Amino acid sequence: MAIVDENWLRTTLSTVQVLVVDDMNFSRRMVRGLLSDLGAINILEAENGRQALAVLSDLSRQQVIIISDFNMPGMHGLDLLKTIRIGKGFIDRSTPFAMLTGHSDNTLVEIALALDISAFLIKPISKRGLEHRLSLMLHQDYQGNWVKSVSEYQVVNLDAASDNIPVAQILDRNAHLSQSASTLPVNEPLYRAEKSSVEREDVRGRQCSVKDIPQNAMLTQNVYTSNGRMLVEAGGELTPHVTTLLSDLFDLGYLEENIWIAT
């Protein structure tokens, strides 16, 4: 795990709004306490996605980080994430969003990836784990240039999260024509990393732990999930956003520890 600049994190957290979304009061208080210990001052709470949207609408254009549980009544975490990514309520579509989860349910994880989740926070959450994830999230580029088109987020089928729809049917590419999900090709990456400017021909590769990926390394071999799905295609640049996700997915048991990067 990379060393965190605690002073930088404390200073940065003191300048942003952090919204904790969870229907369990105990869980919200626990996360709030950890955030306070790390230097966060402006901590807001919501019991579900609908309350969170109301809070966000009052924050105007202030910088916000969201930490949300998945399983909540009224509006669950993935529904909240999708609503933000498609830009409803004039909320910044690139708002950093971390999902609290205690297991590696394939369907939940893949929907979150399709919606460009920023990070996964593994339960039970620890101060060190939260510190590491927040540091990575705050170092990511949130200028909006990585955000996909609204239409690409609109077709993500959230019914799969509750109806146990097979993983290969998560993206409904024909949602405007049909209510049923179409099949996502198995050889299509679940997450699209930025293409590296380095040519792949004759590039030597080496194995690297997802916990020790150098900054802006280039991927030389496809990364696959533990159930055989392509996660990231070779040739992509491993930005801090991608690095965060790979580390989190390894912790969830969703992929192997080692990947291949350019030397």
C-alpha positions, 0 to 999 in steps of 0.5 A: 500500500502506497504511503499517504501524505497525511498532512496533505490529506488532512489539509485537502479534506478540510476544504471539501464537503464529504457526504456519507449516505447509509440507512444505518445510523451506526454506520454513518456515525462510524464513517463520520468519526473516521473522517473527522480523525482524518481531518474532514470538517464539512461532513454531511449525512443522508439516509438514502439516495433521495435524501442525498440528492436533496443535500447535493442540490443545496451544495451548488458547485462546491467540491463534494466526495460521496461515500455511499452504501449500496443496500438502502430503501427508497434509492440504493447506492447504484441508483444514486451513482447513475443519477449523478453520472447522467447529470440530473439535478445539476450535480457535477457528473464527475463527482468522486463516488466511493461505494461501501461493500462487504462482498464481491457480488459480480453483478454489483461490481460490474454495474458500478464499473459501468457507472465509473465508480471512483473506489470501493470501500471494503467493510468493515472499514478501517481508518487506514483503509479509508485514508488510503482510498481517500488519498487516491480519490483526491489525487485523481483527475476530476476535471470531467474529461474521463466522463462518458456520454450521458447516453452511455450511462443511461443504458446501464441496467440497474435491475440487474442489481436486484433481479440477479440478471446474469453479468453478461446482460448488465449493459442494455445497449438497446434500452431505448428500443426494448426493456430487456437487456442485450448481451455485452460481448465477453471480449469487450472490456468492462472498464475502458482505460485511457489509451497510452501514447506509447506504441505497444510494438516491441514493448517489454513487459513485467509482472507487477502487483496491483498494490505497487503500480508505478504512476501512469504505467502502461498495461501490456496484457489484458486484465481479466476478472476471477470469473474470466471477464476482460476488465481492462484491455492491454495498451491502456494507461493505468491512471490513478483512477484505474490503479485505485479500482484494481487495488480495490477489486483485488481486495474484493477477490475479484481479480488476481494480484499481478498484472503485466506492465511495460518496463 
